[in-house]
Amino acid sequence: MENKTTLTVFTPTYNRANLLLRGYEALKRQTSKDFLWLIIDDGSTDNTREVVEIWMKKDNGFEIRYAYKENGGLHTGYNKAIELMDTEICVCIDSDDWMPDDGVEHIINEWKFFGSDDVAGLVGYDSDTNGKIFGSRYPHGKQVHYIELKEDKRYNCDNKIVLRTDLLKKVAPQPSFPGEKNFNPIWMILKVDQMKPFVLIDKCLCIVDYQGGGMSYNLINQYFNSPNSFLELRKLYISLKHASWKYKLRNHIHLVAQSYIAHKNPFSISNNILITALVYPMGWLIYLYMKHSYKNFNR
């Protein structure tokens, strides 16, 4: 009986056929081939399909799967990937990023050692193109909840998350709002984080090369272009059971601001009306600032 593949490397992409080649070449160099590559084409109008179909015909040493969907934003790419995945674990490598040659090998070996029903997955490093990691090195093998990691100033930086597919399937699909494409998939990761902790691994799993127009580009514009999506994130942030009270308070302030951007009453959304009343003045001021900035961006 043929051994089942352990890892899905999935890549949501939109009009980046020219950048996918780096990721493809990196996957061909992997020292472990215990993975498949799932490409989710989010409505590309370039030659992404044709490029990928050429690769699929080659003997790459790993399987390539391709799925096309109507354009809906990164989170809908995640939704489609999760729907199609059938491996034990998965990792997202963005279309402008690529894996170090031993990235898959590290994931497979560390999961064999640390993986269990008691953990949600692994967290390793992103590095820049010069090999520099963002933030301090992790205590290898330590179990933490992802939100705790994000609150720690030593480690609040870009990282690469390997997730159990079965847990992702329990929280997916991430909700969508008509016309809103900037809903960060961190929503699903934090939902999984509510269930189980992650294991930190002192390994680089991804090399990043940021491109203009990505999720981190022009955040205030995104608040206004996807108001309900960011409101859903704020609602989740203030409800996280492993988050500190400072984190929840800060996001409660932004919940007030985002509520007005989404034309909603913050008091009808809040999980604690007293805290909402306490932070309301600061949240209103932040809303006014963001509204002014948004108008200036779009003059």
Contacts in CASP RR format, 6 or more apart in sequence:
PFRMAT RR
TARGET T0000
AUTHOR 0000-0000-0000
METHOD contacts of the structure
MODEL  1
MENKTTLTVFTPTYNRANLLLRGYEALKRQTSKDFLWLIIDDGSTDNTRE
VVEIWMKKDNGFEIRYAYKENGGLHTGYNKAIELMDTEICVCIDSDDWMP
DDGVEHIINEWKFFGSDDVAGLVGYDSDTNGKIFGSRYPHGKQVHYIELK
EDKRYNCDNKIVLRTDLLKKVAPQPSFPGEKNFNPIWMILKVDQMKPFVL
IDKCLCIVDYQGGGMSYNLINQYFNSPNSFLELRKLYISLKHASWKYKLR
NHIHLVAQSYIAHKNPFSISNNILITALVYPMGWLIYLYMKHSYKNFNR
4 87 0 8 1.000
4 88 0 8 1.000
5 34 0 8 1.000
5 35 0 8 1.000
5 36 0 8 1.000
5 63 0 8 1.000
5 87 0 8 1.000
6 34 0 8 1.000
6 35 0 8 1.000
6 87 0 8 1.000
6 88 0 8 1.000
6 89 0 8 1.000
6 108 0 8 1.000
6 111 0 8 1.000
7 34 0 8 1.000
7 35 0 8 1.000
7 36 0 8 1.000
7 87 0 8 1.000
7 88 0 8 1.000
7 89 0 8 1.000
7 90 0 8 1.000
7 91 0 8 1.000
7 104 0 8 1.000
7 107 0 8 1.000
7 108 0 8 1.000
7 111 0 8 1.000
7 162 0 8 1.000
8 35 0 8 1.000
8 36 0 8 1.000
8 37 0 8 1.000
8 38 0 8 1.000
8 81 0 8 1.000
8 85 0 8 1.000
8 86 0 8 1.000
8 87 0 8 1.000
8 89 0 8 1.000
8 90 0 8 1.000
8 91 0 8 1.000
8 165 0 8 1.000
9 27 0 8 1.000
9 35 0 8 1.000
9 36 0 8 1.000
9 37 0 8 1.000
9 38 0 8 1.000
9 90 0 8 1.000
9 91 0 8 1.000
9 92 0 8 1.000
9 93 0 8 1.000
9 99 0 8 1.000
9 104 0 8 1.000
10 37 0 8 1.000
10 38 0 8 1.000
10 39 0 8 1.000
10 40 0 8 1.000
10 81 0 8 1.000
10 85 0 8 1.000
10 90 0 8 1.000
10 91 0 8 1.000
10 92 0 8 1.000
10 93 0 8 1.000
11 20 0 8 1.000
11 23 0 8 1.000
11 37 0 8 1.000
11 38 0 8 1.000
11 39 0 8 1.000
11 40 0 8 1.000
11 92 0 8 1.000
11 93 0 8 1.000
11 94 0 8 1.000
11 95 0 8 1.000
12 40 0 8 1.000
12 42 0 8 1.000
12 73 0 8 1.000
12 74 0 8 1.000
12 77 0 8 1.000
12 78 0 8 1.000
12 80 0 8 1.000
12 81 0 8 1.000
12 92 0 8 1.000
12 94 0 8 1.000
12 95 0 8 1.000
13 20 0 8 1.000
13 39 0 8 1.000
13 40 0 8 1.000
13 41 0 8 1.000
13 42 0 8 1.000
13 44 0 8 1.000
13 48 0 8 1.000
13 95 0 8 1.000
14 41 0 8 1.000
14 42 0 8 1.000
14 43 0 8 1.000
14 44 0 8 1.000
14 71 0 8 1.000
14 73 0 8 1.000
14 95 0 8 1.000
15 44 0 8 1.000
15 45 0 8 1.000
15 46 0 8 1.000
15 48 0 8 1.000
16 44 0 8 1.000
16 46 0 8 1.000
16 48 0 8 1.000
16 95 0 8 1.000
16 96 0 8 1.000
16 211 0 8 1.000
17 44 0 8 1.000
17 46 0 8 1.000
17 47 0 8 1.000
17 48 0 8 1.000
17 50 0 8 1.000
17 51 0 8 1.000
18 46 0 8 1.000
19 95 0 8 1.000
19 96 0 8 1.000
19 211 0 8 1.000
20 39 0 8 1.000
20 48 0 8 1.000
20 51 0 8 1.000
20 52 0 8 1.000
20 95 0 8 1.000
21 51 0 8 1.000
22 98 0 8 1.000
22 209 0 8 1.000
23 93 0 8 1.000
23 97 0 8 1.000
23 98 0 8 1.000
23 99 0 8 1.000
24 37 0 8 1.000
24 55 0 8 1.000
25 98 0 8 1.000
26 98 0 8 1.000
26 99 0 8 1.000
26 100 0 8 1.000
26 101 0 8 1.000
26 207 0 8 1.000
27 35 0 8 1.000
27 37 0 8 1.000
27 60 0 8 1.000
27 62 0 8 1.000
27 98 0 8 1.000
27 99 0 8 1.000
27 104 0 8 1.000
28 60 0 8 1.000
28 61 0 8 1.000
29 101 0 8 1.000
30 62 0 8 1.000
30 99 0 8 1.000
30 101 0 8 1.000
30 102 0 8 1.000
30 103 0 8 1.000
30 104 0 8 1.000
30 105 0 8 1.000
31 101 0 8 1.000
31 102 0 8 1.000
31 103 0 8 1.000
31 104 0 8 1.000
31 105 0 8 1.000
32 102 0 8 1.000
32 103 0 8 1.000
32 104 0 8 1.000
32 105 0 8 1.000
32 108 0 8 1.000
33 61 0 8 1.000
33 62 0 8 1.000
33 104 0 8 1.000
34 104 0 8 1.000
34 108 0 8 1.000
35 62 0 8 1.000
35 87 0 8 1.000
35 104 0 8 1.000
35 108 0 8 1.000
36 62 0 8 1.000
36 63 0 8 1.000
36 64 0 8 1.000
36 65 0 8 1.000
36 87 0 8 1.000
37 62 0 8 1.000
37 63 0 8 1.000
37 64 0 8 1.000
37 65 0 8 1.000
38 65 0 8 1.000
38 66 0 8 1.000
38 67 0 8 1.000
38 81 0 8 1.000
38 84 0 8 1.000
38 85 0 8 1.000
39 48 0 8 1.000
39 52 0 8 1.000
39 64 0 8 1.000
39 65 0 8 1.000
39 66 0 8 1.000
39 67 0 8 1.000
40 67 0 8 1.000
40 69 0 8 1.000
40 77 0 8 1.000
40 80 0 8 1.000
40 81 0 8 1.000
41 48 0 8 1.000
41 49 0 8 1.000
41 52 0 8 1.000
41 66 0 8 1.000
41 67 0 8 1.000
41 68 0 8 1.000
41 69 0 8 1.000
42 69 0 8 1.000
42 70 0 8 1.000
42 71 0 8 1.000
42 72 0 8 1.000
42 73 0 8 1.000
42 74 0 8 1.000
42 76 0 8 1.000
42 77 0 8 1.000
43 68 0 8 1.000
43 69 0 8 1.000
43 70 0 8 1.000
43 71 0 8 1.000
43 72 0 8 1.000
44 68 0 8 1.000
49 66 0 8 1.000
49 68 0 8 1.000
52 64 0 8 1.000
52 66 0 8 1.000
53 66 0 8 1.000
55 64 0 8 1.000
56 64 0 8 1.000
56 66 0 8 1.000
65 84 0 8 1.000
67 80 0 8 1.000
67 81 0 8 1.000
67 84 0 8 1.000
69 76 0 8 1.000
69 77 0 8 1.000
69 80 0 8 1.000
71 181 0 8 1.000
72 176 0 8 1.000
72 181 0 8 1.000
73 181 0 8 1.000
73 182 0 8 1.000
73 183 0 8 1.000
74 181 0 8 1.000
74 182 0 8 1.000
74 183 0 8 1.000
74 184 0 8 1.000
74 185 0 8 1.000
74 215 0 8 1.000
75 174 0 8 1.000
75 176 0 8 1.000
75 183 0 8 1.000
75 184 0 8 1.000
75 185 0 8 1.000
75 187 0 8 1.000
75 188 0 8 1.000
75 229 0 8 1.000
76 174 0 8 1.000
76 176 0 8 1.000
76 181 0 8 1.000
78 92 0 8 1.000
78 172 0 8 1.000
78 174 0 8 1.000
78 185 0 8 1.000
78 188 0 8 1.000
79 172 0 8 1.000
79 173 0 8 1.000
79 174 0 8 1.000
79 176 0 8 1.000
81 90 0 8 1.000
81 92 0 8 1.000
82 90 0 8 1.000
82 165 0 8 1.000
82 168 0 8 1.000
82 169 0 8 1.000
82 172 0 8 1.000
82 173 0 8 1.000
82 188 0 8 1.000
83 172 0 8 1.000
83 173 0 8 1.000
85 165 0 8 1.000
85 168 0 8 1.000
85 169 0 8 1.000
86 165 0 8 1.000
87 165 0 8 1.000
88 111 0 8 1.000
88 164 0 8 1.000
88 165 0 8 1.000
88 166 0 8 1.000
89 107 0 8 1.000
89 111 0 8 1.000
89 121 0 8 1.000
89 162 0 8 1.000
89 163 0 8 1.000
89 164 0 8 1.000
89 165 0 8 1.000
90 162 0 8 1.000
90 163 0 8 1.000
90 165 0 8 1.000
90 168 0 8 1.000
91 107 0 8 1.000
91 160 0 8 1.000
91 161 0 8 1.000
91 162 0 8 1.000
91 163 0 8 1.000
91 205 0 8 1.000
91 206 0 8 1.000
92 161 0 8 1.000
92 185 0 8 1.000
93 99 0 8 1.000
93 206 0 8 1.000
94 208 0 8 1.000
96 208 0 8 1.000
96 209 0 8 1.000
96 210 0 8 1.000
96 211 0 8 1.000
97 126 0 8 1.000
97 206 0 8 1.000
97 207 0 8 1.000
97 208 0 8 1.000
97 209 0 8 1.000
98 206 0 8 1.000
98 207 0 8 1.000
99 205 0 8 1.000
99 206 0 8 1.000
99 207 0 8 1.000
100 127 0 8 1.000
100 204 0 8 1.000
100 205 0 8 1.000
100 206 0 8 1.000
100 207 0 8 1.000
103 203 0 8 1.000
103 204 0 8 1.000
103 205 0 8 1.000
106 201 0 8 1.000
106 203 0 8 1.000
106 204 0 8 1.000
106 205 0 8 1.000
107 122 0 8 1.000
107 162 0 8 1.000
107 205 0 8 1.000
110 122 0 8 1.000
110 199 0 8 1.000
110 201 0 8 1.000
110 203 0 8 1.000
111 121 0 8 1.000
111 122 0 8 1.000
111 162 0 8 1.000
114 122 0 8 1.000
114 141 0 8 1.000
114 199 0 8 1.000
114 201 0 8 1.000
115 121 0 8 1.000
115 122 0 8 1.000
115 199 0 8 1.000
118 196 0 8 1.000
119 143 0 8 1.000
119 164 0 8 1.000
119 196 0 8 1.000
119 197 0 8 1.000
119 198 0 8 1.000
119 199 0 8 1.000
120 146 0 8 1.000
120 163 0 8 1.000
120 164 0 8 1.000
120 167 0 8 1.000
120 192 0 8 1.000
120 193 0 8 1.000
120 195 0 8 1.000
120 196 0 8 1.000
120 197 0 8 1.000
120 198 0 8 1.000
121 161 0 8 1.000
121 162 0 8 1.000
121 163 0 8 1.000
121 164 0 8 1.000
121 196 0 8 1.000
121 198 0 8 1.000
121 199 0 8 1.000
122 161 0 8 1.000
122 162 0 8 1.000
122 198 0 8 1.000
122 199 0 8 1.000
122 200 0 8 1.000
122 201 0 8 1.000
123 138 0 8 1.000
123 144 0 8 1.000
123 146 0 8 1.000
123 149 0 8 1.000
123 159 0 8 1.000
123 160 0 8 1.000
123 161 0 8 1.000
123 162 0 8 1.000
123 198 0 8 1.000
123 199 0 8 1.000
123 200 0 8 1.000
123 201 0 8 1.000
124 138 0 8 1.000
124 159 0 8 1.000
124 160 0 8 1.000
124 161 0 8 1.000
124 162 0 8 1.000
124 200 0 8 1.000
124 201 0 8 1.000
124 202 0 8 1.000
124 203 0 8 1.000
124 204 0 8 1.000
124 205 0 8 1.000
125 133 0 8 1.000
125 134 0 8 1.000
125 138 0 8 1.000
125 159 0 8 1.000
125 160 0 8 1.000
125 202 0 8 1.000
125 203 0 8 1.000
125 204 0 8 1.000
125 205 0 8 1.000
125 206 0 8 1.000
126 133 0 8 1.000
126 134 0 8 1.000
126 157 0 8 1.000
126 158 0 8 1.000
126 159 0 8 1.000
126 160 0 8 1.000
126 204 0 8 1.000
126 205 0 8 1.000
126 206 0 8 1.000
126 207 0 8 1.000
126 208 0 8 1.000
127 133 0 8 1.000
127 134 0 8 1.000
127 204 0 8 1.000
127 206 0 8 1.000
127 207 0 8 1.000
127 208 0 8 1.000
128 134 0 8 1.000
128 207 0 8 1.000
128 208 0 8 1.000
128 209 0 8 1.000
129 207 0 8 1.000
129 208 0 8 1.000
129 209 0 8 1.000
131 204 0 8 1.000
131 207 0 8 1.000
133 157 0 8 1.000
133 204 0 8 1.000
134 157 0 8 1.000
134 158 0 8 1.000
134 159 0 8 1.000
135 154 0 8 1.000
135 155 0 8 1.000
135 157 0 8 1.000
136 154 0 8 1.000
136 155 0 8 1.000
137 202 0 8 1.000
138 155 0 8 1.000
138 200 0 8 1.000
138 201 0 8 1.000
138 202 0 8 1.000
139 200 0 8 1.000
139 202 0 8 1.000
140 200 0 8 1.000
140 201 0 8 1.000
140 202 0 8 1.000
141 199 0 8 1.000
141 200 0 8 1.000
141 201 0 8 1.000
142 199 0 8 1.000
142 200 0 8 1.000
143 197 0 8 1.000
143 198 0 8 1.000
143 199 0 8 1.000
143 200 0 8 1.000
144 197 0 8 1.000
144 198 0 8 1.000
144 200 0 8 1.000
145 193 0 8 1.000
145 197 0 8 1.000
145 198 0 8 1.000
145 242 0 8 1.000
146 161 0 8 1.000
146 189 0 8 1.000
146 190 0 8 1.000
146 193 0 8 1.000
146 198 0 8 1.000
147 190 0 8 1.000
147 193 0 8 1.000
147 240 0 8 1.000
147 242 0 8 1.000
147 243 0 8 1.000
147 247 0 8 1.000
148 242 0 8 1.000
148 243 0 8 1.000
149 155 0 8 1.000
149 156 0 8 1.000
149 159 0 8 1.000
149 198 0 8 1.000
149 200 0 8 1.000
150 156 0 8 1.000
151 243 0 8 1.000
151 244 0 8 1.000
151 247 0 8 1.000
158 208 0 8 1.000
160 205 0 8 1.000
160 206 0 8 1.000
161 189 0 8 1.000
161 198 0 8 1.000
162 205 0 8 1.000
163 189 0 8 1.000
163 192 0 8 1.000
164 192 0 8 1.000
164 196 0 8 1.000
167 192 0 8 1.000
167 195 0 8 1.000
167 196 0 8 1.000
168 188 0 8 1.000
168 192 0 8 1.000
170 192 0 8 1.000
170 195 0 8 1.000
171 188 0 8 1.000
171 191 0 8 1.000
171 192 0 8 1.000
172 188 0 8 1.000
174 183 0 8 1.000
174 185 0 8 1.000
174 187 0 8 1.000
174 188 0 8 1.000
175 183 0 8 1.000
175 232 0 8 1.000
176 183 0 8 1.000
177 183 0 8 1.000
177 226 0 8 1.000
177 228 0 8 1.000
177 229 0 8 1.000
179 226 0 8 1.000
180 225 0 8 1.000
180 226 0 8 1.000
180 227 0 8 1.000
180 228 0 8 1.000
180 229 0 8 1.000
181 225 0 8 1.000
181 226 0 8 1.000
182 215 0 8 1.000
182 222 0 8 1.000
182 225 0 8 1.000
182 226 0 8 1.000
182 229 0 8 1.000
182 230 0 8 1.000
183 226 0 8 1.000
183 229 0 8 1.000
183 230 0 8 1.000
183 232 0 8 1.000
183 233 0 8 1.000
184 215 0 8 1.000
184 229 0 8 1.000
184 233 0 8 1.000
186 233 0 8 1.000
187 232 0 8 1.000
187 233 0 8 1.000
187 236 0 8 1.000
190 236 0 8 1.000
190 237 0 8 1.000
190 240 0 8 1.000
191 236 0 8 1.000
193 240 0 8 1.000
193 242 0 8 1.000
194 240 0 8 1.000
194 241 0 8 1.000
194 242 0 8 1.000
210 216 0 8 1.000
215 222 0 8 1.000
218 297 0 8 1.000
220 290 0 8 1.000
220 293 0 8 1.000
220 294 0 8 1.000
220 297 0 8 1.000
221 294 0 8 1.000
221 297 0 8 1.000
221 298 0 8 1.000
222 230 0 8 1.000
223 230 0 8 1.000
223 258 0 8 1.000
223 261 0 8 1.000
223 290 0 8 1.000
223 294 0 8 1.000
224 261 0 8 1.000
224 290 0 8 1.000
224 294 0 8 1.000
227 258 0 8 1.000
227 261 0 8 1.000
227 262 0 8 1.000
227 263 0 8 1.000
228 262 0 8 1.000
230 258 0 8 1.000
230 261 0 8 1.000
230 262 0 8 1.000
231 255 0 8 1.000
231 258 0 8 1.000
231 259 0 8 1.000
231 261 0 8 1.000
231 262 0 8 1.000
231 264 0 8 1.000
231 269 0 8 1.000
234 251 0 8 1.000
234 254 0 8 1.000
234 255 0 8 1.000
234 258 0 8 1.000
235 255 0 8 1.000
235 269 0 8 1.000
235 271 0 8 1.000
237 243 0 8 1.000
237 247 0 8 1.000
237 248 0 8 1.000
237 251 0 8 1.000
237 255 0 8 1.000
238 248 0 8 1.000
238 251 0 8 1.000
238 252 0 8 1.000
238 255 0 8 1.000
238 270 0 8 1.000
238 271 0 8 1.000
238 272 0 8 1.000
239 271 0 8 1.000
240 247 0 8 1.000
240 248 0 8 1.000
249 275 0 8 1.000
249 279 0 8 1.000
252 270 0 8 1.000
252 272 0 8 1.000
252 275 0 8 1.000
252 276 0 8 1.000
252 279 0 8 1.000
253 279 0 8 1.000
253 282 0 8 1.000
253 283 0 8 1.000
253 286 0 8 1.000
254 283 0 8 1.000
254 286 0 8 1.000
255 266 0 8 1.000
255 269 0 8 1.000
255 270 0 8 1.000
255 276 0 8 1.000
256 266 0 8 1.000
256 276 0 8 1.000
256 279 0 8 1.000
256 280 0 8 1.000
256 282 0 8 1.000
256 283 0 8 1.000
256 284 0 8 1.000
256 286 0 8 1.000
256 287 0 8 1.000
257 283 0 8 1.000
257 284 0 8 1.000
257 286 0 8 1.000
257 287 0 8 1.000
257 290 0 8 1.000
258 287 0 8 1.000
259 265 0 8 1.000
259 266 0 8 1.000
259 269 0 8 1.000
260 266 0 8 1.000
260 284 0 8 1.000
260 287 0 8 1.000
261 287 0 8 1.000
261 290 0 8 1.000
261 291 0 8 1.000
266 276 0 8 1.000
266 280 0 8 1.000
267 273 0 8 1.000
267 276 0 8 1.000
267 277 0 8 1.000
270 276 0 8 1.000
END
